[in-house]
Amino acid sequence: MDKDAPIGVFDSGVGGLTVAREIIRQIPNERIVYFGDTARLPYGTKSKDTIIRYSRQIVNFLTNEGVKAIVVACNTASAYALEEIKDEIKVPIIGVVKPGARTAVSVTKNKRIGIIATEGTINSGLYTKVIKEQDSTIEVIGKACPLLVSLVEEGWLHDDITDQIVARYLEELKEADVDTLVLGCTHFPLLRSSVGNVMGEGVNLVNPAYETALELKRLLAEKQLANVKEVDSPSLMYRFYVSDAAEKFKNIANMILPFDIKTTKQINIEE
Amino acid sequence: MDKDAPIGVFDSGVGGLTVAREIIRQIPNERIVYFGDTARLPYGTKSKDTIIRYSRQIVNFLTNEGVKAIVVACNTASAYALEEIKDEIKVPIIGVVKPGARTAVSVTKNKRIGIIATEGTINSGLYTKVIKEQDSTIEVIGKACPLLVSLVEEGWLHDDITDQIVARYLEELKEADVDTLVLGCTHFPLLRSSVGNVMGEGVNLVNPAYETALELKRLLAEKQLANVKEVDSPSLMYRFYVSDAAEKFKNIANMILPFDIKTTKQINIEE
């Protein structure tokens, strides 16, 4: 496998760019091919079978693009599809749930961890499973917050109405006295200030993107796949594909990434 | 064409059931085959090309099911895809935009009409075009309200937060002094009370579903396609297909329809 080959990163849409951003920051000399399934988003409200089918199509596309490793930068796809798909392909593949869960375990003191995520991620129970495997005495409280995804996509990031919705969703997690909260959907780091205000300073907010990028770095080193070439300009290092031509992708992307995306290429992922 | 053949009705998900409900009420002896594209919803934020492709796949499915007419029970698909598709098929097909626009023209007194809809429907400009064709002196003010779709799907129909969001979206329509407001997304009739409270009693709320069912009735009579058989039980008269097995469909459907759906069949619409 070519060390100069890109990393494949995919998500239902723009959310996974918060993971790509972290990979770019921690491993700046790796190339990235990003795919956002904007024609079929969101994933968080759809069934396991559908998410597996979509993820399989995307993984096929990315392996055809010659990637040396794949990051499932979507909590719902990580929770539903990663286990199903990982043995079907030759390149290593990691998700965001396990790194996020491990970080939460390492920082909690009172052994009470909250998870906010999509319905799919919560229903999968994967965060709870991974956390309990490491420490069965930890209590995990999951809460699906579907509206938060829409609020981010509408761009209401710092907004009184968003604060009220966040407060309502988080009420039971506050009552459960969690000291650690996993931002278990890639959109949620964009609502970090609102979530932080509601939970208060004593609560650790875990963004799985950080630990995911770290795990990718370890994995590339272990498999002797780390790129040794110099960092090049963003337009040469990063390619962006979407399934729907919506301008919205570029608008939100340019808010998330440290550089402006000039071109995104649309492909028909169903074929 | 068999008069006893069903009417095909489709939408991105459950929203179109508000149109199906109206057809059932006005033409109770017609059979219906309903398709909700729950694996790819929502449509309102996606591009014209994608919506045309999805609509074409669904229309093919419905014609294979032997429908005698098709109702595009989704404003976005009506706005983006109806014109493209209508000449490709042999059965008559109608959407919800034209009937809704005509009703608005017939009820406005001050010639100021507001449209609330998805981004796709607003961007298409179709409501404005159809209204202006009938009376070019009417002023049309469109407002995309993407969060309202998510609020309905979250079930927050009578809720203080929903009222605040509705109030924010409608602010400029109130300032524009419209006397008529089209609920230009099939989800929005479910927020009728909230919208009505914000706009006040003097404003007519137009639900295109009513006029669409009436137009379907006229069309069937004109083409001599009206069913003359007696009304049968719902389970024999109405069939429901979805592209994703989400339980959510049945839950919201049973809130909208005057009977409980017992079975929905999942199909892979991409193939």
Interface residues (C-beta under 8 A of the other chain):
Chain A: T38 A39 R40 T45 K46 S47 D49 T50 P146 L147 V149 S150 L151 E153 E154 W156 I161 Q164 I165 R168 S243 D244 A245 A246 K248 E270
Chain B: T38 A39 R40 T45 K46 S47 D49 T50 P146 L147 V149 S150 L151 E153 E154 W156 I161 Q164 I165 R168 S243 D244 A245 A246 K248 E270
